[in-house]
């Protein structure tokens, strides 16, 4: 388990990262990649969408362009404070402080669940993915973006020491263990040589 796959350490990490997150993030996960991934969800105007690990709201603001019913969940109070600065505490997004592995919502509460840049910090990703499936309506979709496992051996050792990086085979295992019968992976990249993202789209059977 990587150093940051610990909830207390991850919260401390984001306490400081939150101050510069919006300036650093576009070098790894930019607007073009985000918008391409959101297009995979086919969100309708009346859909209710949960953004898990919403952070400062980078994906949240794009989700709001598709529907007015966006809910943001994050375990970091510091990241949420940044999100409040963009949207307000009682603005167009309903924010909640909570855990991806224990999503505080009823079964079948959402038409879609989105999570980007969060899975790498979860100690038990299969548990979180099962929670996403539980709170998504039949016929809805779960989409998760995480860091693709690097090819370089040196970067692999560094990645393993810090957080969860995974390839398509590992993604297959996690989503299958979480009970998803069908899913597909897409590799996204800001530019040649930059870190890759692995984006998994998993429809919930009707």
C-alpha positions as CSV (number, residue, x, y, z in Angstrom):
1,X,0.0,0.0,0.0
2,X,1.3,3.4,-0.9
3,X,2.1,6.1,1.6
4,X,-1.0,8.2,0.6
5,X,-3.4,5.2,0.6
6,X,-4.1,6.1,4.2
7,X,-7.0,8.5,4.9
8,X,-5.3,10.5,7.6
9,X,-2.1,11.0,5.5
10,X,-4.2,11.8,2.4
11,X,-6.1,14.5,4.3
12,X,-2.8,16.1,5.5
13,X,-1.4,15.9,2.0
14,X,-4.5,17.7,0.6
15,X,-4.3,20.3,3.3
16,X,-1.3,21.7,1.6
17,X,-2.0,20.6,-2.0
18,X,-5.4,22.4,-2.0
19,X,-3.6,25.7,-2.0
20,X,-2.0,25.0,-5.4
21,X,-4.2,22.2,-6.8
22,X,-5.9,24.2,-9.5
23,X,-2.6,25.4,-10.9
24,X,-0.9,21.9,-10.9
25,X,-3.8,19.8,-12.0
26,X,-4.0,20.9,-15.6
27,X,-0.5,19.5,-16.4
28,X,-1.8,16.0,-15.6
29,X,-5.6,16.2,-16.0
30,X,-6.7,19.1,-18.2
31,X,-10.0,20.4,-19.4
32,X,-9.9,18.6,-22.7
33,X,-9.4,15.2,-21.0
34,X,-12.1,16.0,-18.4
35,X,-14.6,17.1,-21.0
36,X,-13.9,14.0,-23.1
37,X,-14.5,11.8,-20.1
38,X,-17.7,13.6,-19.1
39,X,-18.9,13.0,-22.7
40,X,-18.7,9.3,-22.0
41,X,-21.5,9.6,-19.4
42,X,-24.3,10.9,-21.7
43,X,-25.7,13.1,-18.8
44,X,-29.2,14.4,-19.3
45,X,-30.4,17.7,-17.9
46,X,-32.6,16.1,-15.3
47,X,-30.0,13.5,-14.1
48,X,-28.7,13.5,-10.6
49,X,-24.9,13.1,-10.5
50,X,-22.5,12.4,-7.6
51,X,-18.9,13.6,-7.9
52,X,-16.9,11.5,-5.5
53,X,-13.6,13.0,-4.4
54,X,-14.8,16.3,-5.9
55,X,-11.8,18.2,-4.5
56,X,-11.8,21.9,-5.4
57,X,-14.5,21.3,-8.0
58,X,-12.5,21.0,-11.3
59,X,-14.9,18.3,-12.6
60,X,-17.9,19.6,-10.7
61,X,-18.0,22.8,-12.8
62,X,-18.0,20.8,-16.0
63,X,-20.7,18.5,-14.7
64,X,-22.8,21.5,-14.0
65,X,-22.9,22.4,-17.7
66,X,-24.8,19.1,-18.2
67,X,-27.2,19.1,-15.3
68,X,-28.2,21.3,-12.4
69,X,-28.4,18.3,-10.0
70,X,-24.7,17.8,-9.0
71,X,-23.6,16.6,-5.5
72,X,-20.0,16.7,-4.4
73,X,-18.4,14.4,-1.8
74,X,-14.9,14.7,-0.4
75,X,-13.1,13.6,2.7
76,X,-10.8,16.7,2.7
77,X,-12.2,19.8,4.5
78,X,-9.5,21.9,2.9
79,X,-10.4,20.8,-0.6
80,X,-14.1,21.5,0.1
81,X,-13.2,25.0,1.4
82,X,-11.8,25.7,-2.1
83,X,-14.9,24.3,-3.7
84,X,-17.1,26.5,-1.5
85,X,-15.1,29.5,-2.8
86,X,-16.1,28.7,-6.3
87,X,-19.7,27.6,-5.8
88,X,-20.7,28.7,-2.3
89,X,-21.8,26.5,0.5
90,X,-25.4,26.7,-0.6
91,X,-24.9,27.4,-4.3
92,X,-25.8,25.2,-7.3
93,X,-23.8,22.2,-5.9
94,X,-24.7,20.3,-2.7
95,X,-21.5,19.4,-1.0
96,X,-20.9,16.6,1.6
97,X,-17.8,15.6,3.6
98,X,-17.6,11.9,3.5
99,X,-15.8,8.7,2.6
100,X,-15.8,6.9,-0.8
101,X,-15.9,3.6,0.9
102,X,-19.0,4.5,2.9
103,X,-21.0,6.7,0.6
104,X,-23.7,8.5,2.7
105,X,-26.6,8.0,0.3
106,X,-29.4,5.5,-0.2
107,X,-29.5,2.8,-2.8
108,X,-30.2,3.9,-6.4
109,X,-29.9,7.6,-5.5
110,X,-28.1,8.8,-8.6
111,X,-28.2,8.5,-12.4
112,X,-24.5,8.7,-12.6
113,X,-21.5,8.6,-10.3
114,X,-18.3,10.3,-11.4
115,X,-14.9,10.1,-9.7
116,X,-11.6,11.5,-11.0
117,X,-8.3,11.7,-9.3
118,X,-9.5,10.0,-6.1
119,X,-9.2,6.2,-6.4
120,X,-5.5,6.4,-6.0
121,X,-6.0,7.4,-2.3
122,X,-8.5,4.7,-1.4
123,X,-7.2,2.0,0.9
124,X,-10.0,-0.4,-0.3
125,X,-10.9,0.6,-3.8
126,X,-13.1,-2.5,-4.4
127,X,-15.3,-1.4,-1.4
128,X,-15.6,2.1,-2.9
129,X,-16.5,0.8,-6.3
130,X,-19.2,-1.5,-4.8
131,X,-20.6,1.6,-3.0
132,X,-20.7,3.5,-6.3
133,X,-22.7,0.6,-7.9
134,X,-25.1,0.5,-4.9
135,X,-26.0,4.2,-5.1
136,X,-26.4,4.3,-8.9
137,X,-29.8,3.6,-10.4
138,X,-30.3,0.7,-12.8
139,X,-29.6,2.0,-16.3
140,X,-27.1,4.6,-14.9
141,X,-23.4,4.8,-15.3
142,X,-20.3,4.8,-13.0
143,X,-17.2,6.5,-14.4
144,X,-13.8,6.4,-12.5
145,X,-10.6,8.1,-13.6
146,X,-7.3,7.0,-12.0
147,X,-3.6,7.0,-12.8
148,X,-2.4,4.4,-15.3
149,X,0.5,2.3,-14.3
150,X,3.8,3.8,-15.7
151,X,6.0,1.8,-18.2
152,X,9.3,3.0,-16.7
153,X,10.7,0.7,-14.0
154,X,11.9,3.6,-11.9
155,X,8.6,5.4,-12.1
156,X,6.9,2.1,-11.2
157,X,8.8,1.8,-8.0
158,X,8.0,5.4,-7.1
159,X,4.4,5.0,-8.0
160,X,4.0,1.8,-5.8
161,X,5.5,3.7,-2.9
162,X,3.2,6.7,-3.0
163,X,-0.3,5.6,-4.1
164,X,-2.4,3.3,-6.2
165,X,-1.4,3.1,-9.8
166,X,-3.1,0.4,-11.9
167,X,-3.2,-1.0,-15.4
168,X,-6.2,-2.4,-17.3
169,X,-5.8,-5.9,-16.0
170,X,-5.9,-4.6,-12.4
171,X,-8.9,-2.4,-13.3
172,X,-10.6,-5.5,-14.6
173,X,-10.1,-7.3,-11.3
174,X,-11.3,-4.4,-9.2
175,X,-14.5,-3.7,-11.1
176,X,-15.3,-7.4,-11.4
177,X,-14.8,-8.0,-7.7
178,X,-17.1,-4.9,-7.0
179,X,-19.9,-6.7,-9.0
180,X,-19.9,-4.9,-12.3
181,X,-20.8,-7.2,-15.2
182,X,-19.7,-4.9,-17.9
183,X,-17.1,-2.1,-18.2
184,X,-14.6,-0.6,-20.6
185,X,-11.3,1.3,-20.2
186,X,-10.0,4.3,-22.1
187,X,-6.5,5.7,-21.8
188,X,-6.2,9.5,-21.7
189,X,-3.1,11.7,-21.8
190,X,-2.6,15.4,-21.8
191,X,0.4,15.2,-24.1
192,X,3.0,12.7,-25.2
193,X,5.3,11.8,-22.3
194,X,2.9,13.1,-19.6
195,X,1.3,10.8,-17.1
196,X,-1.6,8.7,-18.5
197,X,-5.1,8.4,-17.0
198,X,-7.1,5.2,-17.1
199,X,-10.8,6.0,-17.4
200,X,-13.3,3.2,-16.8
201,X,-16.9,3.4,-17.8
202,X,-19.3,0.9,-16.1
203,X,-23.0,0.8,-17.0
204,X,-25.4,-0.5,-14.4
205,X,-27.7,-3.1,-15.8
206,X,-31.5,-2.3,-15.8
